[in-house]
Amino acid sequence: MVIVSFTTLWVICLAFCAMSTDFVFNVEPPPSLPFEFRVFTSRMDFFASNRLPTIFKWRHYHIEVFFGRRQPVHPTSPILEYASISTGGKVIETLTSETYLPSSLLNPLAIFSRVSRDSKHSPAIALTDGIEPGECWALRGDFGQIGIQFTRAIRLSSLVVGHASVPLASMTSAPKKLVLWGLKSADTGLCDTLINEGIPTPNFGPGYCGIHLLSGIHNPLTASAYQNFTISTDNNHYFNRIIVQVLTNWGHEAFTCIYHIQVYGNSQ
């Protein structure tokens, strides 16, 4: 009975792979049934804190299987995307780098043009779903950062960075080296504790220190338009403010294009 059911699940899984490039297929039957099964693509990897013992990977598809009696777990809030403007995320202007503007928009007469009145050059575009060529926030120079505030404090599980499919010559403006920082209020005592332990905690503004969550290399030439960075399960802190820092891009000196930033996690 279980073998037949598992075979059926496998057939459904293959159907999902054939029809979709990004998906999550997760089966958690009642505890009386001795198995658990999930398959997902790299972009949709939200399971850093809940891995299954048996893991397979084929291209950008991940398959996790577990046979046996599962231990009961305490219910947790669902893992959601919190950086999006549609879910209440917003840019922290004081913690965000300067926007690059083409020379044509620096002309005083440009304030009367339509393009200068819309939000296509705002950092907020990085928190929306658009990922067509040109739909990016361009920060001035080859390094910088964007500060993001959530509607509530969350325990982060992954950072997803999207980039449009553009000609190879245009990839030089894509972010390369990334660092994700969670911001904590200095009066919580956590900042002092980390400093006393010799752990670097950059000061990103009055009253805050940065807690390092991950560092990674963003490769815009991957098969998928989105690249997932999984945050260590050792992170037990909750943050309602973060900074995504670009240490360098792929070679463009004038500006760096950030198309789409997604942050996944679960709230307290």
Contacts in CASP RR format, 6 or more apart in sequence:
PFRMAT RR
TARGET T0000
AUTHOR 0000-0000-0000
METHOD contacts of the structure
MODEL  1
MVIVSFTTLWVICLAFCAMSTDFVFNVEPPPSLPFEFRVFTSRMDFFASN
RLPTIFKWRHYHIEVFFGRRQPVHPTSPILEYASISTGGKVIETLTSETY
LPSSLLNPLAIFSRVSRDSKHSPAIALTDGIEPGECWALRGDFGQIGIQF
TRAIRLSSLVVGHASVPLASMTSAPKKLVLWGLKSADTGLCDTLINEGIP
TPNFGPGYCGIHLLSGIHNPLTASAYQNFTISTDNNHYFNRIIVQVLTNW
GHEAFTCIYHIQVYGNSQ
2 33 0 8 1.000
2 34 0 8 1.000
2 35 0 8 1.000
6 35 0 8 1.000
6 37 0 8 1.000
9 27 0 8 1.000
9 37 0 8 1.000
12 25 0 8 1.000
13 25 0 8 1.000
13 39 0 8 1.000
13 63 0 8 1.000
16 23 0 8 1.000
16 25 0 8 1.000
16 39 0 8 1.000
17 39 0 8 1.000
17 61 0 8 1.000
20 41 0 8 1.000
21 41 0 8 1.000
21 224 0 8 1.000
22 41 0 8 1.000
22 43 0 8 1.000
22 44 0 8 1.000
22 224 0 8 1.000
22 226 0 8 1.000
23 40 0 8 1.000
23 41 0 8 1.000
23 44 0 8 1.000
24 38 0 8 1.000
24 39 0 8 1.000
24 40 0 8 1.000
24 41 0 8 1.000
24 44 0 8 1.000
24 46 0 8 1.000
25 38 0 8 1.000
25 39 0 8 1.000
25 40 0 8 1.000
26 37 0 8 1.000
26 38 0 8 1.000
26 40 0 8 1.000
27 36 0 8 1.000
27 37 0 8 1.000
27 38 0 8 1.000
28 36 0 8 1.000
29 35 0 8 1.000
29 36 0 8 1.000
31 69 0 8 1.000
31 70 0 8 1.000
31 72 0 8 1.000
34 67 0 8 1.000
34 68 0 8 1.000
34 69 0 8 1.000
35 65 0 8 1.000
35 66 0 8 1.000
35 67 0 8 1.000
35 68 0 8 1.000
36 52 0 8 1.000
36 65 0 8 1.000
36 66 0 8 1.000
36 70 0 8 1.000
37 64 0 8 1.000
37 65 0 8 1.000
37 66 0 8 1.000
38 47 0 8 1.000
38 52 0 8 1.000
38 63 0 8 1.000
38 64 0 8 1.000
39 61 0 8 1.000
39 62 0 8 1.000
39 63 0 8 1.000
39 64 0 8 1.000
40 46 0 8 1.000
40 47 0 8 1.000
40 61 0 8 1.000
40 62 0 8 1.000
41 60 0 8 1.000
41 61 0 8 1.000
41 62 0 8 1.000
41 224 0 8 1.000
42 60 0 8 1.000
42 62 0 8 1.000
42 224 0 8 1.000
42 226 0 8 1.000
42 227 0 8 1.000
42 228 0 8 1.000
43 60 0 8 1.000
43 160 0 8 1.000
43 224 0 8 1.000
43 226 0 8 1.000
43 227 0 8 1.000
43 228 0 8 1.000
44 228 0 8 1.000
45 62 0 8 1.000
45 158 0 8 1.000
45 228 0 8 1.000
45 230 0 8 1.000
46 79 0 8 1.000
46 157 0 8 1.000
46 158 0 8 1.000
46 264 0 8 1.000
46 265 0 8 1.000
47 64 0 8 1.000
47 157 0 8 1.000
48 157 0 8 1.000
48 158 0 8 1.000
48 230 0 8 1.000
48 231 0 8 1.000
48 232 0 8 1.000
48 233 0 8 1.000
49 157 0 8 1.000
49 233 0 8 1.000
51 64 0 8 1.000
52 64 0 8 1.000
52 65 0 8 1.000
52 66 0 8 1.000
53 66 0 8 1.000
54 64 0 8 1.000
54 65 0 8 1.000
54 66 0 8 1.000
54 67 0 8 1.000
55 62 0 8 1.000
55 63 0 8 1.000
55 64 0 8 1.000
56 62 0 8 1.000
56 63 0 8 1.000
56 64 0 8 1.000
56 65 0 8 1.000
57 63 0 8 1.000
59 223 0 8 1.000
60 223 0 8 1.000
60 224 0 8 1.000
76 266 0 8 1.000
77 266 0 8 1.000
77 267 0 8 1.000
77 268 0 8 1.000
78 266 0 8 1.000
79 157 0 8 1.000
79 264 0 8 1.000
79 265 0 8 1.000
79 266 0 8 1.000
80 87 0 8 1.000
80 264 0 8 1.000
80 265 0 8 1.000
80 266 0 8 1.000
80 267 0 8 1.000
81 87 0 8 1.000
81 262 0 8 1.000
81 263 0 8 1.000
81 264 0 8 1.000
82 88 0 8 1.000
82 89 0 8 1.000
82 150 0 8 1.000
82 151 0 8 1.000
82 152 0 8 1.000
82 154 0 8 1.000
82 263 0 8 1.000
82 264 0 8 1.000
82 265 0 8 1.000
83 89 0 8 1.000
83 127 0 8 1.000
83 148 0 8 1.000
83 150 0 8 1.000
83 261 0 8 1.000
83 262 0 8 1.000
83 263 0 8 1.000
84 127 0 8 1.000
84 128 0 8 1.000
84 129 0 8 1.000
84 262 0 8 1.000
85 124 0 8 1.000
85 127 0 8 1.000
85 128 0 8 1.000
86 128 0 8 1.000
87 151 0 8 1.000
88 150 0 8 1.000
88 151 0 8 1.000
89 127 0 8 1.000
89 148 0 8 1.000
89 149 0 8 1.000
89 150 0 8 1.000
89 151 0 8 1.000
90 124 0 8 1.000
90 127 0 8 1.000
90 148 0 8 1.000
90 149 0 8 1.000
91 122 0 8 1.000
91 123 0 8 1.000
91 124 0 8 1.000
91 126 0 8 1.000
91 127 0 8 1.000
91 146 0 8 1.000
91 147 0 8 1.000
91 148 0 8 1.000
91 149 0 8 1.000
92 147 0 8 1.000
92 148 0 8 1.000
92 149 0 8 1.000
92 241 0 8 1.000
93 123 0 8 1.000
94 205 0 8 1.000
95 145 0 8 1.000
95 146 0 8 1.000
95 147 0 8 1.000
95 204 0 8 1.000
95 205 0 8 1.000
95 241 0 8 1.000
95 243 0 8 1.000
96 123 0 8 1.000
96 145 0 8 1.000
96 146 0 8 1.000
96 147 0 8 1.000
97 139 0 8 1.000
97 140 0 8 1.000
97 144 0 8 1.000
97 145 0 8 1.000
97 146 0 8 1.000
98 139 0 8 1.000
98 140 0 8 1.000
99 121 0 8 1.000
99 122 0 8 1.000
99 123 0 8 1.000
99 137 0 8 1.000
99 138 0 8 1.000
99 139 0 8 1.000
99 140 0 8 1.000
100 138 0 8 1.000
100 139 0 8 1.000
100 140 0 8 1.000
100 141 0 8 1.000
100 254 0 8 1.000
100 255 0 8 1.000
101 121 0 8 1.000
104 110 0 8 1.000
105 113 0 8 1.000
105 115 0 8 1.000
105 116 0 8 1.000
105 121 0 8 1.000
110 116 0 8 1.000
119 125 0 8 1.000
120 135 0 8 1.000
121 137 0 8 1.000
121 138 0 8 1.000
122 137 0 8 1.000
123 137 0 8 1.000
123 139 0 8 1.000
123 146 0 8 1.000
123 258 0 8 1.000
124 137 0 8 1.000
125 135 0 8 1.000
125 136 0 8 1.000
125 137 0 8 1.000
126 136 0 8 1.000
126 137 0 8 1.000
126 146 0 8 1.000
126 258 0 8 1.000
126 259 0 8 1.000
126 260 0 8 1.000
126 261 0 8 1.000
127 148 0 8 1.000
127 260 0 8 1.000
127 261 0 8 1.000
128 260 0 8 1.000
129 260 0 8 1.000
130 259 0 8 1.000
130 260 0 8 1.000
131 162 0 8 1.000
131 163 0 8 1.000
131 164 0 8 1.000
131 225 0 8 1.000
131 259 0 8 1.000
131 260 0 8 1.000
132 164 0 8 1.000
133 164 0 8 1.000
133 165 0 8 1.000
133 166 0 8 1.000
133 170 0 8 1.000
134 164 0 8 1.000
134 257 0 8 1.000
135 164 0 8 1.000
135 259 0 8 1.000
136 164 0 8 1.000
136 257 0 8 1.000
136 258 0 8 1.000
136 259 0 8 1.000
137 146 0 8 1.000
137 257 0 8 1.000
137 258 0 8 1.000
137 259 0 8 1.000
138 173 0 8 1.000
138 255 0 8 1.000
138 256 0 8 1.000
138 257 0 8 1.000
138 258 0 8 1.000
139 145 0 8 1.000
139 146 0 8 1.000
139 246 0 8 1.000
139 255 0 8 1.000
139 256 0 8 1.000
139 258 0 8 1.000
140 254 0 8 1.000
140 255 0 8 1.000
141 249 0 8 1.000
141 252 0 8 1.000
141 253 0 8 1.000
141 254 0 8 1.000
141 255 0 8 1.000
141 256 0 8 1.000
142 248 0 8 1.000
142 249 0 8 1.000
142 251 0 8 1.000
142 252 0 8 1.000
142 253 0 8 1.000
142 255 0 8 1.000
142 256 0 8 1.000
143 246 0 8 1.000
143 247 0 8 1.000
143 248 0 8 1.000
143 249 0 8 1.000
143 256 0 8 1.000
144 245 0 8 1.000
144 246 0 8 1.000
144 256 0 8 1.000
145 243 0 8 1.000
145 244 0 8 1.000
145 245 0 8 1.000
145 246 0 8 1.000
146 243 0 8 1.000
146 244 0 8 1.000
146 258 0 8 1.000
146 261 0 8 1.000
147 241 0 8 1.000
147 242 0 8 1.000
147 243 0 8 1.000
147 244 0 8 1.000
148 241 0 8 1.000
148 242 0 8 1.000
148 243 0 8 1.000
148 244 0 8 1.000
148 261 0 8 1.000
148 263 0 8 1.000
149 240 0 8 1.000
149 241 0 8 1.000
150 239 0 8 1.000
150 240 0 8 1.000
150 241 0 8 1.000
150 242 0 8 1.000
150 263 0 8 1.000
151 240 0 8 1.000
152 240 0 8 1.000
152 267 0 8 1.000
152 268 0 8 1.000
153 238 0 8 1.000
153 239 0 8 1.000
153 240 0 8 1.000
153 267 0 8 1.000
153 268 0 8 1.000
154 238 0 8 1.000
154 239 0 8 1.000
154 240 0 8 1.000
154 263 0 8 1.000
154 265 0 8 1.000
154 266 0 8 1.000
154 267 0 8 1.000
154 268 0 8 1.000
155 235 0 8 1.000
155 236 0 8 1.000
155 237 0 8 1.000
155 238 0 8 1.000
155 265 0 8 1.000
155 266 0 8 1.000
155 267 0 8 1.000
155 268 0 8 1.000
156 180 0 8 1.000
156 182 0 8 1.000
156 213 0 8 1.000
156 231 0 8 1.000
156 235 0 8 1.000
156 239 0 8 1.000
156 242 0 8 1.000
156 263 0 8 1.000
156 264 0 8 1.000
156 265 0 8 1.000
157 230 0 8 1.000
157 231 0 8 1.000
157 264 0 8 1.000
157 265 0 8 1.000
157 266 0 8 1.000
158 228 0 8 1.000
158 229 0 8 1.000
158 230 0 8 1.000
158 231 0 8 1.000
158 263 0 8 1.000
158 264 0 8 1.000
158 265 0 8 1.000
159 178 0 8 1.000
159 180 0 8 1.000
159 213 0 8 1.000
159 214 0 8 1.000
159 228 0 8 1.000
159 229 0 8 1.000
159 231 0 8 1.000
159 244 0 8 1.000
159 261 0 8 1.000
159 262 0 8 1.000
159 263 0 8 1.000
159 264 0 8 1.000
160 226 0 8 1.000
160 227 0 8 1.000
160 228 0 8 1.000
160 229 0 8 1.000
160 260 0 8 1.000
160 261 0 8 1.000
160 262 0 8 1.000
160 263 0 8 1.000
160 264 0 8 1.000
161 175 0 8 1.000
161 178 0 8 1.000
161 218 0 8 1.000
161 226 0 8 1.000
161 227 0 8 1.000
161 229 0 8 1.000
161 258 0 8 1.000
161 260 0 8 1.000
161 261 0 8 1.000
161 262 0 8 1.000
162 225 0 8 1.000
162 226 0 8 1.000
162 227 0 8 1.000
162 259 0 8 1.000
162 260 0 8 1.000
162 261 0 8 1.000
162 262 0 8 1.000
163 174 0 8 1.000
163 175 0 8 1.000
163 218 0 8 1.000
163 220 0 8 1.000
163 225 0 8 1.000
163 227 0 8 1.000
163 257 0 8 1.000
163 259 0 8 1.000
163 260 0 8 1.000
164 225 0 8 1.000
164 259 0 8 1.000
165 225 0 8 1.000
168 221 0 8 1.000
171 220 0 8 1.000
171 221 0 8 1.000
171 250 0 8 1.000
172 249 0 8 1.000
172 250 0 8 1.000
172 251 0 8 1.000
172 252 0 8 1.000
173 249 0 8 1.000
173 250 0 8 1.000
173 251 0 8 1.000
173 252 0 8 1.000
173 255 0 8 1.000
173 256 0 8 1.000
173 257 0 8 1.000
174 218 0 8 1.000
174 220 0 8 1.000
174 249 0 8 1.000
174 250 0 8 1.000
174 256 0 8 1.000
174 257 0 8 1.000
175 218 0 8 1.000
175 246 0 8 1.000
175 249 0 8 1.000
175 256 0 8 1.000
175 257 0 8 1.000
175 258 0 8 1.000
176 217 0 8 1.000
176 218 0 8 1.000
176 246 0 8 1.000
176 247 0 8 1.000
176 248 0 8 1.000
176 249 0 8 1.000
176 250 0 8 1.000
176 251 0 8 1.000
177 215 0 8 1.000
177 216 0 8 1.000
177 217 0 8 1.000
177 218 0 8 1.000
177 246 0 8 1.000
177 247 0 8 1.000
177 248 0 8 1.000
178 214 0 8 1.000
178 215 0 8 1.000
178 216 0 8 1.000
178 217 0 8 1.000
178 218 0 8 1.000
178 229 0 8 1.000
178 244 0 8 1.000
178 245 0 8 1.000
178 246 0 8 1.000
178 247 0 8 1.000
179 212 0 8 1.000
179 214 0 8 1.000
179 215 0 8 1.000
179 216 0 8 1.000
179 244 0 8 1.000
179 245 0 8 1.000
179 247 0 8 1.000
180 212 0 8 1.000
180 213 0 8 1.000
180 214 0 8 1.000
180 215 0 8 1.000
180 229 0 8 1.000
180 231 0 8 1.000
180 242 0 8 1.000
180 243 0 8 1.000
180 244 0 8 1.000
180 245 0 8 1.000
181 202 0 8 1.000
181 204 0 8 1.000
181 210 0 8 1.000
181 211 0 8 1.000
181 212 0 8 1.000
181 213 0 8 1.000
181 242 0 8 1.000
181 243 0 8 1.000
181 245 0 8 1.000
182 210 0 8 1.000
182 211 0 8 1.000
182 213 0 8 1.000
182 237 0 8 1.000
182 239 0 8 1.000
182 241 0 8 1.000
182 242 0 8 1.000
182 243 0 8 1.000
183 204 0 8 1.000
183 208 0 8 1.000
183 209 0 8 1.000
183 210 0 8 1.000
183 211 0 8 1.000
183 239 0 8 1.000
183 241 0 8 1.000
183 242 0 8 1.000
183 243 0 8 1.000
184 190 0 8 1.000
184 191 0 8 1.000
184 208 0 8 1.000
184 209 0 8 1.000
184 210 0 8 1.000
184 211 0 8 1.000
184 237 0 8 1.000
184 239 0 8 1.000
185 207 0 8 1.000
185 208 0 8 1.000
186 192 0 8 1.000
186 207 0 8 1.000
186 208 0 8 1.000
186 209 0 8 1.000
187 207 0 8 1.000
190 209 0 8 1.000
190 211 0 8 1.000
190 237 0 8 1.000
191 201 0 8 1.000
191 209 0 8 1.000
191 210 0 8 1.000
194 201 0 8 1.000
194 209 0 8 1.000
194 211 0 8 1.000
195 201 0 8 1.000
195 209 0 8 1.000
199 212 0 8 1.000
200 212 0 8 1.000
201 209 0 8 1.000
201 210 0 8 1.000
201 211 0 8 1.000
202 209 0 8 1.000
202 210 0 8 1.000
203 209 0 8 1.000
203 210 0 8 1.000
204 210 0 8 1.000
204 243 0 8 1.000
208 241 0 8 1.000
210 243 0 8 1.000
211 237 0 8 1.000
211 239 0 8 1.000
213 231 0 8 1.000
213 232 0 8 1.000
213 235 0 8 1.000
213 242 0 8 1.000
214 229 0 8 1.000
214 230 0 8 1.000
214 231 0 8 1.000
214 232 0 8 1.000
216 229 0 8 1.000
218 227 0 8 1.000
219 227 0 8 1.000
220 250 0 8 1.000
226 260 0 8 1.000
226 262 0 8 1.000
238 267 0 8 1.000
238 268 0 8 1.000
242 263 0 8 1.000
244 258 0 8 1.000
244 261 0 8 1.000
246 256 0 8 1.000
246 258 0 8 1.000
249 256 0 8 1.000
END
